[in-house]
Amino acid sequence: MARYTGPDCKLCRRERQKLYLKGTRCEGPKCAIEKRPYPPGEHGRGRIRESEYLLQLREKQKARRIYGVLERQFHNYYVEASRQGGMTGENLLRLLELRLDNVVYRGGLARSRDEARQMVRHRHFQVNGRTVNIPSYRVRPGDVITVRQRSRNMVPIIGALEIIGMKTIPGWLSTDQSKLQISVLDSPTRQQIDVPVQEQLIVELYSK
């Protein structure tokens, strides 16, 4: 499985805002963007000439990095979203939100999407009673995601449960902490997707 393996904090600094890629670390004083709120590299503090293309590109890169998706896979999501009815930008975000690793994170059973992706790959979750180890697996309304019995005492799961009260579970999901279970109630609407992304700029970029 291809994935980004570089430092996450550089991604936040490049976008000049917190993308919350490292879980609770992003909330504390150790967050890199608190210490160095400028892009990484030799010319990070220099003036950047803003352009329409640059704004569109940055929105696309931001969305990719938030969800941990590489370029080709992100483009495939866009192509699929453009073929669906309705607004392409909202369809794109909806497809990304319905990824299994994102649902595990949104439901509070992981502290970050990276952690959720790793636990899914290591076969710690089941969907409707069947073990799934594909982070990009698309869940559907009515699906139930549970932690496998042998994985319930893992340190990442316990750590996620300790801070689950600090998270806001979106309305399209329902989490049962006692059963370590997430139920998908519906497909997310744009109002329920709280990522700081202007999806229309992404559509404009790909429409060129």
Disulfide bonds with the S-S distance in Angstrom:
none
